[in-house]
């Protein structure tokens, strides 16, 4: 807690072949599909629901997604996508936020709490390293970034950068998340 930067980060490759095929067959946004699979994993691992508020650990019942969403003019707005275990409902929630952002020049969403993760998709390139910007304040919201997928043999591989506050989340918990996320992507 006393470290100037208590975050640690890793980049993990995920096989998104089945998720990509699922989204194509079901006519669901690939981004929405993998974000939903990610959020199911986030909500499964207790430590990813913890936040530090007023120097105390708070455990939220549900964690939502705050993703950057592009506008037609290549600017962005932050979203607050209400989580649902149901993919169709989650997709509807995403589409409503996307519409709100594309019809606004606001940077921040009207609903903006700590019961979320911050995430960005970087579909223009496949990265092997990534660093999130820092406000300089002590933060505890996990930050994820999703790279462009890359074909490796018969598989599609997407790297995911994960930055978490080490006071709340250890490598063990990131490993739990990664295993569950990969399983969600596979099914």
C-alpha positions as CSV (number, residue, x, y, z in Angstrom):
1,X,0.0,0.0,0.0
2,X,2.9,2.4,0.7
3,X,4.5,1.9,-2.7
4,X,4.4,4.9,-5.1
5,X,3.3,2.5,-7.9
6,X,1.7,-0.7,-6.3
7,X,0.6,-2.1,-9.7
8,X,2.3,-5.0,-11.4
9,X,1.6,-6.0,-15.0
10,X,1.8,-9.0,-17.2
11,X,0.9,-9.8,-20.8
12,X,-0.7,-13.2,-21.4
13,X,-1.5,-14.8,-24.8
14,X,-5.0,-16.2,-25.1
15,X,-6.4,-18.6,-27.8
16,X,-9.5,-16.8,-29.1
17,X,-10.1,-19.1,-32.1
18,X,-13.4,-20.6,-30.7
19,X,-14.6,-17.2,-29.4
20,X,-14.0,-15.6,-32.8
21,X,-15.8,-18.5,-34.6
22,X,-18.7,-18.2,-32.1
23,X,-19.1,-14.5,-32.7
24,X,-19.0,-14.9,-36.4
25,X,-21.6,-17.7,-36.4
26,X,-23.9,-15.9,-33.9
27,X,-23.4,-12.5,-35.5
28,X,-22.2,-11.1,-32.2
29,X,-19.4,-8.5,-31.9
30,X,-16.1,-10.3,-31.3
31,X,-15.2,-7.5,-28.8
32,X,-18.5,-8.0,-26.9
33,X,-17.9,-11.8,-26.9
34,X,-14.4,-11.7,-25.5
35,X,-15.2,-8.9,-23.1
36,X,-18.1,-10.9,-21.7
37,X,-15.9,-13.9,-21.3
38,X,-13.4,-11.7,-19.5
39,X,-16.0,-10.2,-17.2
40,X,-17.3,-13.7,-16.3
41,X,-13.8,-14.5,-15.2
42,X,-13.2,-11.2,-13.4
43,X,-16.4,-11.8,-11.4
44,X,-15.4,-15.3,-10.5
45,X,-12.1,-14.5,-8.9
46,X,-12.7,-12.8,-5.5
47,X,-9.6,-10.7,-5.5
48,X,-10.6,-9.0,-8.8
49,X,-13.7,-7.6,-7.0
50,X,-11.7,-6.0,-4.2
51,X,-11.1,-2.2,-4.2
52,X,-9.3,0.0,-1.7
53,X,-11.6,2.8,-0.6
54,X,-10.6,5.2,2.3
55,X,-7.7,2.8,3.0
56,X,-10.1,-0.1,3.6
57,X,-10.7,-3.2,1.3
58,X,-14.2,-3.3,-0.2
59,X,-15.5,-6.4,-1.9
60,X,-18.1,-5.6,-4.6
61,X,-20.7,-8.2,-5.4
62,X,-20.6,-7.4,-9.1
63,X,-17.9,-5.9,-11.3
64,X,-18.8,-4.1,-14.5
65,X,-16.8,-3.1,-17.6
66,X,-15.5,0.4,-18.3
67,X,-14.2,0.2,-21.8
68,X,-13.0,2.9,-24.1
69,X,-15.4,3.2,-27.1
70,X,-14.4,4.9,-30.3
71,X,-16.4,7.6,-32.1
72,X,-16.6,8.2,-35.8
73,X,-14.1,11.1,-35.5
74,X,-11.5,8.8,-33.8
75,X,-12.0,10.3,-30.4
76,X,-13.0,8.1,-27.5
77,X,-15.4,8.1,-24.5
78,X,-15.3,5.9,-21.4
79,X,-18.3,3.5,-21.0
80,X,-19.9,1.8,-18.0
81,X,-21.2,-1.5,-19.3
82,X,-23.4,-3.2,-16.8
83,X,-22.4,-6.8,-16.3
84,X,-24.8,-9.6,-17.0
85,X,-24.0,-13.3,-17.1
86,X,-26.3,-13.5,-20.1
87,X,-24.3,-12.6,-23.3
88,X,-27.4,-11.2,-25.1
89,X,-28.2,-8.8,-22.2
90,X,-24.5,-7.8,-21.9
91,X,-24.4,-7.1,-25.6
92,X,-27.5,-4.9,-25.3
93,X,-25.9,-3.0,-22.4
94,X,-22.8,-2.5,-24.5
95,X,-24.8,-1.3,-27.6
96,X,-26.7,1.2,-25.4
97,X,-23.4,2.6,-24.1
98,X,-21.8,2.7,-27.5
99,X,-24.8,4.7,-28.8
100,X,-24.6,7.1,-25.9
101,X,-20.9,7.7,-26.5
102,X,-21.3,8.1,-30.2
103,X,-24.0,10.8,-29.7
104,X,-21.9,12.7,-27.1
105,X,-18.6,14.4,-26.7
106,X,-18.4,13.6,-23.0
107,X,-15.3,11.7,-21.9
108,X,-16.8,10.1,-18.7
109,X,-20.0,8.2,-18.4
110,X,-22.8,9.4,-16.1
111,X,-22.4,6.2,-14.0
112,X,-18.8,6.0,-13.0
113,X,-17.8,4.0,-9.9
114,X,-15.1,1.7,-8.6
115,X,-17.2,-1.4,-9.2
116,X,-15.6,-1.9,-12.7
117,X,-12.5,-2.7,-14.5
118,X,-10.9,-0.3,-16.9
119,X,-10.2,-1.8,-20.3
120,X,-9.2,-0.9,-23.9
121,X,-9.1,-2.8,-27.1
122,X,-6.1,-2.0,-29.4
123,X,-7.1,-3.9,-32.5
124,X,-4.6,-2.1,-34.8
125,X,-1.6,-4.1,-33.6
126,X,-0.5,-7.2,-31.8
127,X,1.5,-6.1,-28.7
128,X,3.8,-8.1,-26.5
129,X,4.1,-5.4,-23.9
130,X,1.8,-2.6,-22.6
131,X,1.8,0.0,-19.9
132,X,-1.3,1.9,-18.7
133,X,-1.0,5.6,-17.9
134,X,-1.1,6.5,-14.2
135,X,-2.9,9.4,-12.5
136,X,-0.3,9.4,-9.7
137,X,-3.0,8.5,-7.2
138,X,-3.3,5.2,-5.5
139,X,-5.7,3.2,-7.6
140,X,-7.1,-0.3,-7.1
141,X,-9.2,-0.9,-10.3
142,X,-7.7,-3.6,-12.5
143,X,-6.7,-2.3,-16.0
144,X,-6.8,-4.6,-19.0
145,X,-5.9,-4.0,-22.7
146,X,-6.6,-6.4,-25.6
147,X,-4.3,-6.6,-28.6
148,X,-5.1,-7.4,-32.2
149,X,-5.3,-11.2,-32.6
150,X,-2.6,-12.9,-34.7
151,X,-2.8,-16.2,-36.6
152,X,-0.4,-18.8,-35.3
153,X,-0.8,-22.0,-37.2
154,X,-4.5,-22.8,-37.0
155,X,-5.1,-20.7,-33.9
156,X,-5.9,-17.0,-33.3
157,X,-3.9,-15.6,-30.5
158,X,-4.7,-12.3,-28.7
159,X,-2.5,-10.9,-26.0
160,X,-4.1,-9.4,-23.0
161,X,-2.2,-6.9,-20.8
162,X,-3.3,-7.1,-17.1
163,X,-2.3,-4.4,-14.6
164,X,-3.5,-4.9,-11.0
165,X,-2.8,-3.5,-7.5
166,X,-0.4,-5.9,-5.8
167,X,-1.9,-5.1,-2.4
168,X,-5.1,-6.9,-3.6
169,X,-4.1,-9.3,-6.3
170,X,-1.1,-11.7,-6.6
171,X,0.2,-13.7,-9.5
172,X,-1.8,-16.6,-8.2
173,X,-5.1,-14.7,-8.7
174,X,-4.0,-13.5,-12.2
175,X,-3.4,-17.2,-12.9
176,X,-6.9,-18.1,-11.7
177,X,-8.3,-15.4,-13.9
178,X,-6.3,-16.5,-16.9
179,X,-7.4,-20.1,-16.6
180,X,-11.1,-19.2,-16.2
181,X,-10.9,-16.6,-19.0
182,X,-9.3,-19.1,-21.4
183,X,-12.0,-21.7,-20.5
184,X,-14.7,-19.2,-21.2
185,X,-13.1,-18.3,-24.6
186,X,-13.0,-22.0,-25.4
187,X,-16.7,-22.7,-24.7
